[in-house]
Amino acid sequence: MTGFDWQALMRAGLRASVAGGLGLTPDQFWRLTPAELSLMLGRDSFQAPMGRGRLAELLAAYPDKEKGE
């Protein structure tokens, strides 16, 4: 798992809206969930978790062992 770039997120959230930020107060910023902040920043295209079908496709395409082993 990668960490959050808190400095960039704080700049985007706390910077005045006329300067390209959201113009949130510190209290508003810290009350947001990461999902809410992401949505407000226009990053709402989350991918669904991988399902069994996709896992099976990947296992077939990239087996741990060579055929015949």
PDB file of N, CA, C and O in Angstrom:
ATOM      1  N   MET A   1       0.842  -1.184   0.000  1.00  0.00           N
ATOM      2  CA  MET A   1       0.000   0.000   0.000  1.00  0.00           C
ATOM      3  C   MET A   1       0.880   1.237   0.000  1.00  0.00           C
ATOM      4  O   MET A   1       1.883   1.292   0.712  1.00  0.00           O
ATOM      5  N   THR A   2       0.515   2.214  -0.784  1.00  0.00           N
ATOM      6  CA  THR A   2       1.274   3.450  -0.819  1.00  0.00           C
ATOM      7  C   THR A   2       0.646   4.462   0.122  1.00  0.00           C
ATOM      8  O   THR A   2      -0.550   4.405   0.406  1.00  0.00           O
ATOM      9  N   GLY A   3       1.463   5.388   0.603  1.00  0.00           N
ATOM     10  CA  GLY A   3       0.966   6.402   1.510  1.00  0.00           C
ATOM     11  C   GLY A   3       0.292   7.541   0.782  1.00  0.00           C
ATOM     12  O   GLY A   3       0.377   7.653  -0.441  1.00  0.00           O
ATOM     13  N   PHE A   4      -0.366   8.370   1.531  1.00  0.00           N
ATOM     14  CA  PHE A   4      -1.010   9.552   0.981  1.00  0.00           C
ATOM     15  C   PHE A   4       0.012  10.670   0.857  1.00  0.00           C
ATOM     16  O   PHE A   4       0.919  10.778   1.683  1.00  0.00           O
ATOM     17  N   ASP A   5      -0.127  11.493  -0.158  1.00  0.00           N
ATOM     18  CA  ASP A   5       0.691  12.694  -0.298  1.00  0.00           C
ATOM     19  C   ASP A   5      -0.061  13.809   0.434  1.00  0.00           C
ATOM     20  O   ASP A   5      -0.769  14.612  -0.174  1.00  0.00           O
ATOM     21  N   TRP A   6       0.115  13.832   1.766  1.00  0.00           N
ATOM     22  CA  TRP A   6      -0.658  14.762   2.593  1.00  0.00           C
ATOM     23  C   TRP A   6      -0.423  16.214   2.233  1.00  0.00           C
ATOM     24  O   TRP A   6      -1.355  17.017   2.272  1.00  0.00           O
ATOM     25  N   GLN A   7       0.806  16.566   1.884  1.00  0.00           N
ATOM     26  CA  GLN A   7       1.078  17.965   1.526  1.00  0.00           C
ATOM     27  C   GLN A   7       0.262  18.389   0.313  1.00  0.00           C
ATOM     28  O   GLN A   7      -0.332  19.467   0.309  1.00  0.00           O
ATOM     29  N   ALA A   8       0.231  17.551  -0.710  1.00  0.00           N
ATOM     30  CA  ALA A   8      -0.536  17.883  -1.917  1.00  0.00           C
ATOM     31  C   ALA A   8      -2.032  17.923  -1.613  1.00  0.00           C
ATOM     32  O   ALA A   8      -2.746  18.803  -2.092  1.00  0.00           O
ATOM     33  N   LEU A   9      -2.505  16.954  -0.808  1.00  0.00           N
ATOM     34  CA  LEU A   9      -3.919  16.939  -0.459  1.00  0.00           C
ATOM     35  C   LEU A   9      -4.309  18.166   0.357  1.00  0.00           C
ATOM     36  O   LEU A   9      -5.372  18.748   0.139  1.00  0.00           O
ATOM     37  N   MET A  10      -3.453  18.559   1.293  1.00  0.00           N
ATOM     38  CA  MET A  10      -3.748  19.740   2.113  1.00  0.00           C
ATOM     39  C   MET A  10      -3.732  21.004   1.261  1.00  0.00           C
ATOM     40  O   MET A  10      -4.579  21.881   1.430  1.00  0.00           O
ATOM     41  N   ARG A  11      -2.761  21.097   0.338  1.00  0.00           N
ATOM     42  CA  ARG A  11      -2.740  22.268  -0.551  1.00  0.00           C
ATOM     43  C   ARG A  11      -4.021  22.333  -1.375  1.00  0.00           C
ATOM     44  O   ARG A  11      -4.617  23.401  -1.512  1.00  0.00           O
ATOM     45  N   ALA A  12      -4.449  21.195  -1.923  1.00  0.00           N
ATOM     46  CA  ALA A  12      -5.658  21.172  -2.747  1.00  0.00           C
ATOM     47  C   ALA A  12      -6.900  21.488  -1.925  1.00  0.00           C
ATOM     48  O   ALA A  12      -7.797  22.182  -2.404  1.00  0.00           O
ATOM     49  N   GLY A  13      -6.965  20.992  -0.704  1.00  0.00           N
ATOM     50  CA  GLY A  13      -8.145  21.204   0.124  1.00  0.00           C
ATOM     51  C   GLY A  13      -8.217  22.567   0.770  1.00  0.00           C
ATOM     52  O   GLY A  13      -9.291  23.163   0.847  1.00  0.00           O
ATOM     53  N   LEU A  14      -7.083  23.070   1.236  1.00  0.00           N
ATOM     54  CA  LEU A  14      -7.081  24.313   2.010  1.00  0.00           C
ATOM     55  C   LEU A  14      -6.850  25.559   1.168  1.00  0.00           C
ATOM     56  O   LEU A  14      -7.195  26.664   1.588  1.00  0.00           O
ATOM     57  N   ARG A  15      -6.274  25.391  -0.007  1.00  0.00           N
ATOM     58  CA  ARG A  15      -6.011  26.556  -0.876  1.00  0.00           C
ATOM     59  C   ARG A  15      -7.345  27.189  -1.280  1.00  0.00           C
ATOM     60  O   ARG A  15      -8.339  26.495  -1.492  1.00  0.00           O
ATOM     61  N   ALA A  16      -7.343  28.490  -1.379  1.00  0.00           N
ATOM     62  CA  ALA A  16      -8.564  29.207  -1.764  1.00  0.00           C
ATOM     63  C   ALA A  16      -9.058  28.729  -3.121  1.00  0.00           C
ATOM     64  O   ALA A  16      -8.263  28.379  -3.994  1.00  0.00           O
ATOM     65  N   SER A  17     -10.366  28.717  -3.291  1.00  0.00           N
ATOM     66  CA  SER A  17     -10.940  28.221  -4.535  1.00  0.00           C
ATOM     67  C   SER A  17     -10.521  29.056  -5.734  1.00  0.00           C
ATOM     68  O   SER A  17     -10.420  28.532  -6.844  1.00  0.00           O
ATOM     69  N   VAL A  18     -10.273  30.356  -5.531  1.00  0.00           N
ATOM     70  CA  VAL A  18      -9.823  31.195  -6.651  1.00  0.00           C
ATOM     71  C   VAL A  18      -8.409  30.824  -7.092  1.00  0.00           C
ATOM     72  O   VAL A  18      -7.991  31.171  -8.197  1.00  0.00           O
ATOM     73  N   ALA A  19      -7.668  30.113  -6.226  1.00  0.00           N
ATOM     74  CA  ALA A  19      -6.311  29.682  -6.558  1.00  0.00           C
ATOM     75  C   ALA A  19      -6.273  28.213  -6.981  1.00  0.00           C
ATOM     76  O   ALA A  19      -5.199  27.614  -7.046  1.00  0.00           O
ATOM     77  N   GLY A  20      -7.437  27.633  -7.266  1.00  0.00           N
ATOM     78  CA  GLY A  20      -7.487  26.261  -7.728  1.00  0.00           C
ATOM     79  C   GLY A  20      -7.711  25.219  -6.664  1.00  0.00           C
ATOM     80  O   GLY A  20      -7.699  24.025  -6.963  1.00  0.00           O
ATOM     81  N   GLY A  21      -7.917  25.637  -5.417  1.00  0.00           N
ATOM     82  CA  GLY A  21      -8.167  24.682  -4.340  1.00  0.00           C
ATOM     83  C   GLY A  21      -9.652  24.572  -4.038  1.00  0.00           C
ATOM     84  O   GLY A  21     -10.492  25.116  -4.754  1.00  0.00           O
ATOM     85  N   LEU A  22      -9.952  23.866  -2.977  1.00  0.00           N
ATOM     86  CA  LEU A  22     -11.348  23.689  -2.571  1.00  0.00           C
ATOM     87  C   LEU A  22     -11.808  24.772  -1.605  1.00  0.00           C
ATOM     88  O   LEU A  22     -13.010  24.961  -1.421  1.00  0.00           O
ATOM     89  N   GLY A  23     -10.882  25.481  -0.990  1.00  0.00           N
ATOM     90  CA  GLY A  23     -11.231  26.547  -0.066  1.00  0.00           C
ATOM     91  C   GLY A  23     -11.841  26.079   1.239  1.00  0.00           C
ATOM     92  O   GLY A  23     -12.653  26.783   1.839  1.00  0.00           O
ATOM     93  N   LEU A  24     -11.452  24.893   1.679  1.00  0.00           N
ATOM     94  CA  LEU A  24     -11.981  24.349   2.928  1.00  0.00           C
ATOM     95  C   LEU A  24     -11.266  24.953   4.130  1.00  0.00           C
ATOM     96  O   LEU A  24     -10.106  25.353   4.038  1.00  0.00           O
ATOM     97  N   THR A  25     -11.963  25.016   5.249  1.00  0.00           N
ATOM     98  CA  THR A  25     -11.303  25.397   6.495  1.00  0.00           C
ATOM     99  C   THR A  25     -10.555  24.158   6.992  1.00  0.00           C
ATOM    100  O   THR A  25     -10.877  23.044   6.578  1.00  0.00           O
ATOM    101  N   PRO A  26      -9.568  24.329   7.869  1.00  0.00           N
ATOM    102  CA  PRO A  26      -8.881  23.152   8.405  1.00  0.00           C
ATOM    103  C   PRO A  26      -9.844  22.151   9.039  1.00  0.00           C
ATOM    104  O   PRO A  26      -9.681  20.943   8.865  1.00  0.00           O
ATOM    105  N   ASP A  27     -10.847  22.639   9.773  1.00  0.00           N
ATOM    106  CA  ASP A  27     -11.812  21.743  10.398  1.00  0.00           C
ATOM    107  C   ASP A  27     -12.585  20.953   9.351  1.00  0.00           C
ATOM    108  O   ASP A  27     -12.783  19.750   9.518  1.00  0.00           O
ATOM    109  N   GLN A  28     -13.023  21.596   8.283  1.00  0.00           N
ATOM    110  CA  GLN A  28     -13.744  20.903   7.211  1.00  0.00           C
ATOM    111  C   GLN A  28     -12.847  19.863   6.547  1.00  0.00           C
ATOM    112  O   GLN A  28     -13.278  18.743   6.271  1.00  0.00           O
ATOM    113  N   PHE A  29     -11.595  20.244   6.296  1.00  0.00           N
ATOM    114  CA  PHE A  29     -10.659  19.330   5.636  1.00  0.00           C
ATOM    115  C   PHE A  29     -10.470  18.057   6.453  1.00  0.00           C
ATOM    116  O   PHE A  29     -10.576  16.956   5.913  1.00  0.00           O
ATOM    117  N   TRP A  30     -10.193  18.196   7.744  1.00  0.00           N
ATOM    118  CA  TRP A  30      -9.886  17.026   8.569  1.00  0.00           C
ATOM    119  C   TRP A  30     -11.104  16.177   8.904  1.00  0.00           C
ATOM    120  O   TRP A  30     -10.951  15.037   9.345  1.00  0.00           O
ATOM    121  N   ARG A  31     -12.303  16.699   8.707  1.00  0.00           N
ATOM    122  CA  ARG A  31     -13.508  15.902   8.923  1.00  0.00           C
ATOM    123  C   ARG A  31     -13.874  15.045   7.702  1.00  0.00           C
ATOM    124  O   ARG A  31     -14.700  14.139   7.809  1.00  0.00           O
ATOM    125  N   LEU A  32     -13.270  15.324   6.560  1.00  0.00           N
ATOM    126  CA  LEU A  32     -13.560  14.547   5.358  1.00  0.00           C
ATOM    127  C   LEU A  32     -12.934  13.160   5.433  1.00  0.00           C
ATOM    128  O   LEU A  32     -11.869  12.982   6.023  1.00  0.00           O
ATOM    129  N   THR A  33     -13.595  12.192   4.838  1.00  0.00           N
ATOM    130  CA  THR A  33     -12.984  10.881   4.662  1.00  0.00           C
ATOM    131  C   THR A  33     -12.126  10.942   3.405  1.00  0.00           C
ATOM    132  O   THR A  33     -12.346  11.814   2.565  1.00  0.00           O
ATOM    133  N   PRO A  34     -11.152  10.041   3.248  1.00  0.00           N
ATOM    134  CA  PRO A  34     -10.365  10.027   2.005  1.00  0.00           C
ATOM    135  C   PRO A  34     -11.249   9.880   0.764  1.00  0.00           C
ATOM    136  O   PRO A  34     -10.951  10.474  -0.273  1.00  0.00           O
ATOM    137  N   ALA A  35     -12.319   9.107   0.850  1.00  0.00           N
ATOM    138  CA  ALA A  35     -13.221   8.942  -0.300  1.00  0.00           C
ATOM    139  C   ALA A  35     -13.917  10.257  -0.640  1.00  0.00           C
ATOM    140  O   ALA A  35     -14.053  10.593  -1.817  1.00  0.00           O
ATOM    141  N   GLU A  36     -14.358  11.003   0.368  1.00  0.00           N
ATOM    142  CA  GLU A  36     -15.014  12.288   0.123  1.00  0.00           C
ATOM    143  C   GLU A  36     -14.047  13.290  -0.498  1.00  0.00           C
ATOM    144  O   GLU A  36     -14.398  13.999  -1.441  1.00  0.00           O
ATOM    145  N   LEU A  37     -12.834  13.344   0.034  1.00  0.00           N
ATOM    146  CA  LEU A  37     -11.837  14.268  -0.498  1.00  0.00           C
ATOM    147  C   LEU A  37     -11.509  13.912  -1.946  1.00  0.00           C
ATOM    148  O   LEU A  37     -11.401  14.798  -2.795  1.00  0.00           O
ATOM    149  N   SER A  38     -11.354  12.636  -2.226  1.00  0.00           N
ATOM    150  CA  SER A  38     -11.064  12.183  -3.574  1.00  0.00           C
ATOM    151  C   SER A  38     -12.174  12.584  -4.540  1.00  0.00           C
ATOM    152  O   SER A  38     -11.902  13.043  -5.650  1.00  0.00           O
ATOM    153  N   LEU A  39     -13.414  12.411  -4.119  1.00  0.00           N
ATOM    154  CA  LEU A  39     -14.556  12.783  -4.941  1.00  0.00           C
ATOM    155  C   LEU A  39     -14.566  14.288  -5.198  1.00  0.00           C
ATOM    156  O   LEU A  39     -14.807  14.726  -6.323  1.00  0.00           O
ATOM    157  N   MET A  40     -14.306  15.075  -4.162  1.00  0.00           N
ATOM    158  CA  MET A  40     -14.305  16.529  -4.308  1.00  0.00           C
ATOM    159  C   MET A  40     -13.187  17.009  -5.228  1.00  0.00           C
ATOM    160  O   MET A  40     -13.322  18.039  -5.888  1.00  0.00           O
ATOM    161  N   LEU A  41     -12.087  16.264  -5.273  1.00  0.00           N
ATOM    162  CA  LEU A  41     -10.969  16.634  -6.133  1.00  0.00           C
ATOM    163  C   LEU A  41     -11.135  16.100  -7.559  1.00  0.00           C
ATOM    164  O   LEU A  41     -10.265  16.294  -8.409  1.00  0.00           O
ATOM    165  N   GLY A  42     -12.267  15.423  -7.812  1.00  0.00           N
ATOM    166  CA  GLY A  42     -12.540  14.930  -9.151  1.00  0.00           C
ATOM    167  C   GLY A  42     -11.908  13.599  -9.456  1.00  0.00           C
ATOM    168  O   GLY A  42     -11.764  13.235 -10.623  1.00  0.00           O
ATOM    169  N   ARG A  43     -11.532  12.873  -8.448  1.00  0.00           N
ATOM    170  CA  ARG A  43     -10.915  11.566  -8.637  1.00  0.00           C
ATOM    171  C   ARG A  43     -11.909  10.485  -8.236  1.00  0.00           C
ATOM    172  O   ARG A  43     -11.633   9.671  -7.354  1.00  0.00           O
ATOM    173  N   ASP A  44     -13.054  10.485  -8.884  1.00  0.00           N
ATOM    174  CA  ASP A  44     -14.116   9.566  -8.496  1.00  0.00           C
ATOM    175  C   ASP A  44     -14.177   8.294  -9.329  1.00  0.00           C
ATOM    176  O   ASP A  44     -15.168   7.566  -9.262  1.00  0.00           O
ATOM    177  N   SER A  45     -13.149   8.012 -10.104  1.00  0.00           N
ATOM    178  CA  SER A  45     -13.178   6.816 -10.944  1.00  0.00           C
ATOM    179  C   SER A  45     -12.448   5.668 -10.252  1.00  0.00           C
ATOM    180  O   SER A  45     -11.379   5.246 -10.691  1.00  0.00           O
ATOM    181  N   PHE A  46     -13.030   5.176  -9.180  1.00  0.00           N
ATOM    182  CA  PHE A  46     -12.442   4.071  -8.443  1.00  0.00           C
ATOM    183  C   PHE A  46     -12.693   2.771  -9.192  1.00  0.00           C
ATOM    184  O   PHE A  46     -13.740   2.599  -9.817  1.00  0.00           O
ATOM    185  N   GLN A  47     -11.737   1.862  -9.129  1.00  0.00           N
ATOM    186  CA  GLN A  47     -11.907   0.560  -9.746  1.00  0.00           C
ATOM    187  C   GLN A  47     -12.482  -0.407  -8.718  1.00  0.00           C
ATOM    188  O   GLN A  47     -12.146  -0.359  -7.534  1.00  0.00           O
ATOM    189  N   ALA A  48     -13.349  -1.276  -9.198  1.00  0.00           N
ATOM    190  CA  ALA A  48     -13.908  -2.304  -8.323  1.00  0.00           C
ATOM    191  C   ALA A  48     -12.825  -3.326  -7.995  1.00  0.00           C
ATOM    192  O   ALA A  48     -11.902  -3.521  -8.785  1.00  0.00           O
ATOM    193  N   PRO A  49     -12.926  -3.973  -6.850  1.00  0.00           N
ATOM    194  CA  PRO A  49     -11.946  -5.014  -6.517  1.00  0.00           C
ATOM    195  C   PRO A  49     -11.972  -6.139  -7.545  1.00  0.00           C
ATOM    196  O   PRO A  49     -12.991  -6.383  -8.191  1.00  0.00           O
ATOM    197  N   MET A  50     -10.846  -6.813  -7.685  1.00  0.00           N
ATOM    198  CA  MET A  50     -10.749  -7.917  -8.628  1.00  0.00           C
ATOM    199  C   MET A  50     -11.639  -9.069  -8.176  1.00  0.00           C
ATOM    200  O   MET A  50     -11.659  -9.430  -7.000  1.00  0.00           O
ATOM    201  N   GLY A  51     -12.362  -9.633  -9.115  1.00  0.00           N
ATOM    202  CA  GLY A  51     -13.230 -10.767  -8.820  1.00  0.00           C
ATOM    203  C   GLY A  51     -12.539 -12.087  -9.137  1.00  0.00           C
ATOM    204  O   GLY A  51     -11.413 -12.112  -9.633  1.00  0.00           O
ATOM    205  N   ARG A  52     -13.239 -13.193  -8.839  1.00  0.00           N
ATOM    206  CA  ARG A  52     -12.690 -14.532  -9.078  1.00  0.00           C
ATOM    207  C   ARG A  52     -12.360 -14.767 -10.543  1.00  0.00           C
ATOM    208  O   ARG A  52     -11.334 -15.363 -10.870  1.00  0.00           O
ATOM    209  N   GLY A  53     -13.229 -14.299 -11.414  1.00  0.00           N
ATOM    210  CA  GLY A  53     -13.022 -14.510 -12.845  1.00  0.00           C
ATOM    211  C   GLY A  53     -11.723 -13.903 -13.334  1.00  0.00           C
ATOM    212  O   GLY A  53     -10.962 -14.543 -14.059  1.00  0.00           O
ATOM    213  N   ARG A  54     -11.470 -12.661 -12.935  1.00  0.00           N
ATOM    214  CA  ARG A  54     -10.236 -11.989 -13.349  1.00  0.00           C
ATOM    215  C   ARG A  54      -9.019 -12.666 -12.734  1.00  0.00           C
ATOM    216  O   ARG A  54      -7.987 -12.786 -13.395  1.00  0.00           O
ATOM    217  N   LEU A  55      -9.114 -13.108 -11.488  1.00  0.00           N
ATOM    218  CA  LEU A  55      -8.016 -13.819 -10.849  1.00  0.00           C
ATOM    219  C   LEU A  55      -7.703 -15.099 -11.611  1.00  0.00           C
ATOM    220  O   LEU A  55      -6.537 -15.424 -11.836  1.00  0.00           O
ATOM    221  N   ALA A  56      -8.744 -15.823 -12.008  1.00  0.00           N
ATOM    222  CA  ALA A  56      -8.544 -17.058 -12.770  1.00  0.00           C
ATOM    223  C   ALA A  56      -7.850 -16.764 -14.101  1.00  0.00           C
ATOM    224  O   ALA A  56      -6.978 -17.522 -14.526  1.00  0.00           O
ATOM    225  N   GLU A  57      -8.231 -15.671 -14.758  1.00  0.00           N
ATOM    226  CA  GLU A  57      -7.590 -15.273 -16.018  1.00  0.00           C
ATOM    227  C   GLU A  57      -6.099 -14.996 -15.806  1.00  0.00           C
ATOM    228  O   GLU A  57      -5.260 -15.428 -16.596  1.00  0.00           O
ATOM    229  N   LEU A  58      -5.789 -14.284 -14.749  1.00  0.00           N
ATOM    230  CA  LEU A  58      -4.386 -13.950 -14.475  1.00  0.00           C
ATOM    231  C   LEU A  58      -3.578 -15.193 -14.118  1.00  0.00           C
ATOM    232  O   LEU A  58      -2.431 -15.334 -14.542  1.00  0.00           O
ATOM    233  N   LEU A  59      -4.176 -16.098 -13.334  1.00  0.00           N
ATOM    234  CA  LEU A  59      -3.472 -17.336 -12.972  1.00  0.00           C
ATOM    235  C   LEU A  59      -3.209 -18.186 -14.211  1.00  0.00           C
ATOM    236  O   LEU A  59      -2.152 -18.807 -14.322  1.00  0.00           O
ATOM    237  N   ALA A  60      -4.157 -18.219 -15.137  1.00  0.00           N
ATOM    238  CA  ALA A  60      -3.963 -18.980 -16.365  1.00  0.00           C
ATOM    239  C   ALA A  60      -2.893 -18.332 -17.254  1.00  0.00           C
ATOM    240  O   ALA A  60      -2.102 -19.031 -17.887  1.00  0.00           O
ATOM    241  N   ALA A  61      -2.874 -17.028 -17.296  1.00  0.00           N
ATOM    242  CA  ALA A  61      -1.912 -16.319 -18.139  1.00  0.00           C
ATOM    243  C   ALA A  61      -0.511 -16.306 -17.543  1.00  0.00           C
ATOM    244  O   ALA A  61       0.476 -16.303 -18.279  1.00  0.00           O
ATOM    245  N   TYR A  62      -0.417 -16.297 -16.235  1.00  0.00           N
ATOM    246  CA  TYR A  62       0.890 -16.211 -15.550  1.00  0.00           C
ATOM    247  C   TYR A  62       0.995 -17.284 -14.463  1.00  0.00           C
ATOM    248  O   TYR A  62       0.977 -16.963 -13.275  1.00  0.00           O
ATOM    249  N   PRO A  63       1.103 -18.551 -14.860  1.00  0.00           N
ATOM    250  CA  PRO A  63       1.177 -19.604 -13.850  1.00  0.00           C
ATOM    251  C   PRO A  63       2.491 -19.539 -13.058  1.00  0.00           C
ATOM    252  O   PRO A  63       3.509 -19.052 -13.550  1.00  0.00           O
ATOM    253  N   ASP A  64       2.439 -20.040 -11.826  1.00  0.00           N
ATOM    254  CA  ASP A  64       3.630 -20.053 -10.985  1.00  0.00           C
ATOM    255  C   ASP A  64       4.648 -21.069 -11.487  1.00  0.00           C
ATOM    256  O   ASP A  64       5.851 -20.887 -11.301  1.00  0.00           O
ATOM    257  N   LYS A  65       4.176 -22.130 -12.118  1.00  0.00           N
ATOM    258  CA  LYS A  65       5.070 -23.173 -12.612  1.00  0.00           C
ATOM    259  C   LYS A  65       4.909 -23.304 -14.117  1.00  0.00           C
ATOM    260  O   LYS A  65       3.855 -22.994 -14.672  1.00  0.00           O
ATOM    261  N   GLU A  66       5.947 -23.758 -14.759  1.00  0.00           N
ATOM    262  CA  GLU A  66       5.881 -24.044 -16.183  1.00  0.00           C
ATOM    263  C   GLU A  66       5.038 -25.293 -16.399  1.00  0.00           C
ATOM    264  O   GLU A  66       4.961 -26.154 -15.523  1.00  0.00           O
ATOM    265  N   LYS A  67       4.415 -25.389 -17.546  1.00  0.00           N
ATOM    266  CA  LYS A  67       3.632 -26.581 -17.858  1.00  0.00           C
ATOM    267  C   LYS A  67       4.533 -27.793 -17.830  1.00  0.00           C
ATOM    268  O   LYS A  67       5.658 -27.738 -18.326  1.00  0.00           O
ATOM    269  N   GLY A  68       4.059 -28.893 -17.257  1.00  0.00           N
ATOM    270  CA  GLY A  68       4.822 -30.131 -17.181  1.00  0.00           C
ATOM    271  C   GLY A  68       5.620 -30.272 -15.906  1.00  0.00           C
ATOM    272  O   GLY A  68       6.211 -31.326 -15.672  1.00  0.00           O
ATOM    273  N   GLU A  69       5.659 -29.268 -15.089  1.00  0.00           N
ATOM    274  CA  GLU A  69       6.402 -29.368 -13.821  1.00  0.00           C
ATOM    275  C   GLU A  69       5.530 -29.938 -12.738  1.00  0.00           C
ATOM    276  O   GLU A  69       5.979 -30.096 -11.603  1.00  0.00           O
TER     277      GLU A  69
END
